């Protein structure tokens, strides 16, 4: 069981394993009133962050992570199918659940800022391969005001804190509005779902891009030469003017060849130098 009360199970496949929630504490909505979120004030939670900042903070850009910020925890507690229906037919419950969940990242984010992180990484997967998982109307009702509250509170505490947002899939539809409420960095620009070069042209003066290297085709299945060519293309299309953090769009999978991983690093070092000559 995790600290949110969900029961997890490991599933193995030929290249590794993944986890999935198999029991959820709020399948019965009547349990919401008595449900208690994990304690965000527990100082033991922050000791690893404190140690990292003390050791590396002067030399490195430190990112504080509060992923699965609102939506993914909410549907994890309830079940994705139930929570998606709640947002349409059980609105009071959906709002109440999300408000309770949001208490956790609000406190954790503030604490990480006080400890001295340079950026906060927030995120909820709301994109699919071809577009948003939910309508813009629902996103504006449930997500936008809560992220606006989080980002506003974080930037009140530290006006120069940078805020990143992660969503797998195609989330282009919300990028302008995320910028309006305080977003600085978008991750991962899933190359199989969005065009990184277009995103750079469209949003590059507003948002920094973090990611872009395709994990669905190029990195796992391409040749090392194809990986190098793709890295060169991404740097050429996305790095001009700054605001670009080159990275795979997700975790490098266990069956990705060492040759391709090395090709990625070698090409990044070769082409990713300023001033650019591409």
TORVOVO-60965 format. One record per residue (C-alpha): residue in one letter; z, x, y. Coordinates in steps of 0.2 Angstrom, whole numbers, plus 5000, padded with zeros to 4 digits. Example, Ala and Ser with C-alpha at 12.3 -4.5 7.8 and 13.67 -1.06 7.14 Angstrom:
# TORVOVO-60965
A503950624978S503650684995
# end
This chain:
# TORVOVO-60965
X500050005000X499650065018X500850045032X500049885038X500449805021X498749805013X498549864995X497149984993X496150044978X495150194974X493350164968X492450314961X490550354960X489550494955X489750584971X491550554975X492550404979X492950274992X494450154996X494449964998X495749835002X496149724987X497649624993X497949575011X499649515019X498949385030X497749285018X498949145022X498849115041X500649045041X501349225038X500749285055X502249235065X503449335054X502249485051X502749645059X501549785064X501949965060X503150045072X502150125086X503750205094X504250305078X504250485085X503850555067X502050475069X501750595084X502450765077X500750825070X499850785086X501250875096X501051025085X499151035086X499251015105X500551155107X499551265096X497751235102X497851135118X497451275129X495851335120X495151175113X494650995118X495950885109X495550715103X496850585099X496250455086X496650275086X495150215075X495050035068X495749985084X495749795084X494449715074X494449815058X496349805056X496249615060X495049575047X495849695035X497449595036X496549435034X494949465024X493249495033X492549325027X494149225033X494249315049X492449295054X492649105051X494349115061X493449175076X492349015076X493448885069X495248945070X495149025088X497049015092X497449105076X496149235079X496749275096X498549275091X498149395077X497149515088X498449515101X499749565089X498649705082X498249765099X500049805103X499949955091X498450055098X499050015116X500750105113X499950245102X498550285115X499850295129X500950415119X499450525114X499050535133X500850585137X500750715124X499150795132X497550745123X495950765132X495050615125X495550455115X494450405101X494450215099X493250105088X492849955078X491249935067X490349795075X488549845071X487449825057X485749915053X484749795064X486049735077X487749665080X488849595067X489349455078X488649365093X488849435111X489749275115X491049305102X491149485107X491449445125X492749315120X493749425108X493349605110X492849645128X494449585137X495549675124X494649835126X494649815145X496549795144X496749955133X495550065143X496350005160X498050045154X497550215147X496650265163X498150205174X499150335164X497850475166X496350435177X495350575170X495650535152X494050525143X493750375131X492650365116X492150215106X491450225088X490450085079X489250115065X487650025065X486649965080X487849915095X486649945109X486949765115X488649805121X488449975129X488249925147X489749815146X490749945137X490350065151X490849935164X492649925156X492850115156X492050185141X491450375143X490750425126X489850325112X489950375094X488950395082X487250335088X486750295070X485050365069X484450245056X484950105067X484650165084X483450285093X484450425100X483150485112X482950305119X484850285120X484950455130X483650395142X484350215144X486250265145X486350455147X486850445166X488250325161X488850385143X488950545134X488250535116X489250595101X488350605084X486450565081X486150675066X485450555052X486650535037X485550405029X484050505026X483850675034X485450765030X485750705012X483950695006X482850805018X482350985015X483251115025X481751145036X481750955039X483550965044X483251105056X481751015064X482750855066X484150955075X482951035086X482150865090X483850795094X484350935105X482750925115X482850735117X484750715120X485550875127X484650895144X485850865158X487350875146X488350735140X487850765121X488950815107X487850845092X488650795075X488250695059X488350515062X489750505049X490650605036X489550725027X489350655009X489950754994X488250764986X487450835002X486751014998X487551165005X485851225011X485651075022X487351085029X487051265033X485351225041X486251095052X487451225059X486151365060X484951255070X486351195081X486851365086X485051425088X484451275099X486051215107X486251345120X486251315139X485151345149X484051255137X482351325133X481651185122
# end
